[in-house]
Amino acid sequence: AKQRNQLATNYTERVGGTTWSRQRWEITLYPMASGSFAIPTLPVTLKVSAPDGSNVTGTLYTQPIKFEASLPSGLLSEESPWFAATDVEVEQKWQRSSNELKVGDAITRTVTIKAKDSLSVLLPNVLTNESTQQYQAYPQPNRLVDTQERGDYRSSRIEESVYVIQQGGELTLPEFSFQWWNSDKQRLEDVVIKGEVFEAKHTLQSFVKAYMPVFITIGLVSLTCVLLFVVGKRYYAARPTPTWLVMRRLFKQGDWAALRTFIYTQLRYQTTELELSKASIEKLWLDDSAALQQGHEDKSVFKRLWKGLKKLANGRSNSHVSHSIAGRLKIPKALPDLKDKIK
């Protein structure tokens, strides 16, 4: 309920040759939910002047009023915010604290909603003012205004929020929307309040703060790489260079004679054989052995021979281990000399 005009409207009306003095008070009702409503009888105390000049005081009672209200459209619900009006206007203004924004500067956003035949308290709160890592929102007090001009009821709601930039780079202030029922045209209308994209420069402090996780990650990765390099260098300083690294260096140098020597050294070390052809009888192995002896300079041949020697060494090692385990698990005879006595 809203009493827009705090003063009564006084006028006269002639009915049946009699002039009546009339006084009108207006209170506007805005149902907030669907259902049946009843306005009870209200007492009205009057004081009028009698023909003899005396004052006469009395009490009259208004007639009760009943009415029903329902949602004007099936697209609306009592849970979703909306309001009814005959006309709505929306204005939005942006104001920067400086032309070139940087961290610490402020952006002021002002949204004004004007409605006809509605109430300011019914107009939606559009600026939710949620802060993010990029900016901090500081809402200002809302300004609600209800006026009446020549029988037209006009309401306005002015919202303002100040956004203080916390991080440099691109920041987006979001758009907002609301619905209202056009009681004049009997239709539901949507209003979108557009957002805006701004670009802010970093300060040294904000740059370090924004990219600190990246700096920490890079530092940890660099430190780990240095430690691995130092540990690996110390490890291989007291041990033979890995065979794969020796081969890689020789390939890079193009020293084929040294590569042949390396293969024969590995043959002797891994199999105790002196000839490649005696290490395996597989056809590919024999073909690669012949190619190496004939002086072919083919990386794939050397790589296959090196991998084949590793497989031969692993196979012999596994065979030795299995024989050793079998020997340990072998059950001794209960009577070891029984066979000799039978003979």
ABEGO torsion letter per residue (X at the ends): XBBABABBBBBBBBBGGBBBBBBBBBBBBBBABBEBBBBBBBBBBBBBBBAAGBBBBBBBBBBBBBBBBBBABAABBAABBBBBBABBBBBBBBBBABABBBBGBBBBBBBBBBBBGBBAAABBBABAGBBBAABBBBBBBBBBBBBBBGGBBBBBBBBBBBBBBABBEBBBBBBBBBBBBBAAAGBBBBBBBBBBBBBBBBBAAAAAAAAAAAAAAAAAAAAAAAAAAAAAAAAAAABBBBAAAAAAAAAAAGBAAAAAAAAAAAAAAAAGBABAAAABABAAAAAAAAAAAAGBBBAAAAAAAAAAAAAAAAAAAAAAAAAAAAAAABBBBABAAAAAAAX
